[in-house]
Amino acid sequence: MQTITAKLTVFFDDPFWVGVYELSAHGRLRVCKITFGAEPKDYEVYAFLLENRHRLCFSPPVRIKAAPPARVNPKRMQRRAAREIAKGTGTKSQQALAMQHEEQKAERKTKKQRQNEQEKERQFALKQQKRKQKHKGH
């Protein structure tokens, strides 16, 4: 049986409140960074996830080792949660976010190159047209 786990960590990353939404399934971790702005209330975060879950832009999947779920003492779970909050996002999450950032940067670069090329072609065509007009003597 395969389990899907989702984890949302909200923390203050000066000057905004940021959420890192981790989704792990089939031994792969995908991450999405959500910028909230002002400190969100619990119900606002829940409402945001319900309304926008299909629009979230996740990173490419990163392979992880799935650990079998073990029964954890509630106090130990609280200590672990406090430790995770203190350290922020996990390294796998950071890697996934970095990959997503690099992909978006590459997409922007190719799009900008395409636009520049089209603009050069347009300018060249305009220049050719002007030359033809001058040559005709009009």
Phi and psi in degrees as a GROMACS rama.xvg file:
@    title "Ramachandran Plot"
@    xaxis  label "Phi"
@    yaxis  label "Psi"
@TYPE xy
-99.7831  132.499  GLN-2
-108.673  149.686  THR-3
-114.724  126.215  ILE-4
-119.493  142.308  THR-5
-126.41  139.671  ALA-6
-141.75  130.471  LYS-7
-117.842  122.936  LEU-8
-114.439  120.593  THR-9
-108.515  129.248  VAL-10
-147.512  165.134  PHE-11
-92.9213  115.968  PHE-12
-117.722  94.5607  ASP-13
-39.3642  123.531  ASP-14
-102.486  8.92192  PRO-15
-118.206  161.753  PHE-16
-90.6651  130.79  TRP-17
-124.477  144.422  VAL-18
-118.505  136.916  GLY-19
-113.023  115.024  VAL-20
-101.77  112.465  TYR-21
-104.506  130.037  GLU-22
-125.701  115.731  LEU-23
-119.492  131.401  SER-24
-155.477  142.863  ALA-25
56.6224  35.1365  HIS-26
74.2165  18.3087  GLY-27
-129.605  143.339  ARG-28
-114.881  129.17  LEU-29
-120.829  142.689  ARG-30
-130.085  146.236  VAL-31
-134.813  134.681  CYS-32
-101.579  129.557  LYS-33
-120.861  125.254  ILE-34
-99.084  121.798  THR-35
-95.204  -29.7527  PHE-36
91.797  -108.642  GLY-37
-72.9798  161.455  ALA-38
-61.1008  119.857  GLU-39
-83.6222  147.55  PRO-40
-82.3628  162.717  LYS-41
-57.6017  -45.0569  ASP-42
-68.2764  -29.2889  TYR-43
-69.7431  -39.9368  GLU-44
-64.1256  -45.1956  VAL-45
-61.658  -44.9517  TYR-46
-63.855  -40.0658  ALA-47
-60.6507  -46.0139  PHE-48
-64.6102  -39.2437  LEU-49
-65.0209  -40.5114  LEU-50
-78.4204  -35.5353  GLU-51
-114.838  11.4682  ASN-52
-61.9015  -31.0155  ARG-53
-79.5525  -14.2871  HIS-54
-98.9561  -4.21626  ARG-55
-67.6694  139.956  LEU-56
-101.623  103.051  CYS-57
-88.4627  154.715  PHE-58
-74.0794  166.276  SER-59
-64.107  149.961  PRO-60
-66.3527  140.864  PRO-61
-115.278  132.222  VAL-62
-70.6533  133.029  ARG-63
-129.612  160.404  ILE-64
-91.4949  123.998  LYS-65
-83.8499  123.958  ALA-66
-94.2453  140.802  ALA-67
-65.866  136.335  PRO-68
-66.9441  129.119  PRO-69
-116.708  149.99  ALA-70
-69.9212  124.679  ARG-71
-116.306  138.306  VAL-72
-59.7845  135.481  ASN-73
-57.1865  -38.4562  PRO-74
-66.7768  -40.6826  LYS-75
-63.2902  -39.8533  ARG-76
-61.4218  -40.5122  MET-77
-62.4327  -43.7197  GLN-78
-63.203  -42.3482  ARG-79
-62.2835  -43.3226  ARG-80
-61.6672  -42.7685  ALA-81
-63.1813  -40.3792  ALA-82
-63.7601  -42.9437  ARG-83
-64.8777  -39.4305  GLU-84
-63.5709  -40.0625  ILE-85
-66.1943  -38.4714  ALA-86
-88.6637  -16.2464  LYS-87
89.7615  -143.111  GLY-88
-76.2875  152.342  THR-89
-77.1912  162.457  GLY-90
-66.4463  -38.9344  THR-91
-62.6539  -39.9105  LYS-92
-63.4043  -42.4833  SER-93
-63.4392  -39.7935  GLN-94
-63.0283  -43.5767  GLN-95
-64.7008  -42.0484  ALA-96
-64.9171  -38.9813  LEU-97
-64.0243  -41.2026  ALA-98
-61.5107  -43.3679  MET-99
-62.2864  -42.6228  GLN-100
-61.9927  -43.6547  HIS-101
-64.3645  -40.7658  GLU-102
-62.7024  -44.1953  GLU-103
-64.6181  -37.0138  GLN-104
-64.6147  -42.5279  LYS-105
-64.9127  -40.5939  ALA-106
-62.2976  -44.9834  GLU-107
-60.8459  -39.922  ARG-108
-64.7738  -46.9319  LYS-109
-66.2291  -36.7242  THR-110
-64.366  -44.142  LYS-111
-64.4433  -41.0072  LYS-112
-61.5666  -42.6539  GLN-113
-62.0115  -43.4419  ARG-114
-63.719  -42.3925  GLN-115
-62.9313  -41.3064  ASN-116
-63.1964  -43.6509  GLU-117
-63.7242  -38.6249  GLN-118
-65.304  -41.0847  GLU-119
-63.1483  -41.9608  LYS-120
-63.5068  -40.312  GLU-121
-64.1791  -43.4647  ARG-122
-63.2361  -41.4183  GLN-123
-63.3618  -44.4516  PHE-124
-62.6814  -39.1286  ALA-125
-64.5076  -42.4979  LEU-126
-63.989  -42.0204  LYS-127
-62.4786  -41.5788  GLN-128
-63.1384  -42.4293  GLN-129
-62.972  -40.7912  LYS-130
-62.2393  -41.2835  ARG-131
-63.7908  -40.5845  LYS-132
-62.6268  -42.7477  GLN-133
-64.8722  -42.0679  LYS-134
-64.5619  -35.0141  HIS-135
-70.534  -24.2011  LYS-136
84.9734  26.5379  GLY-137
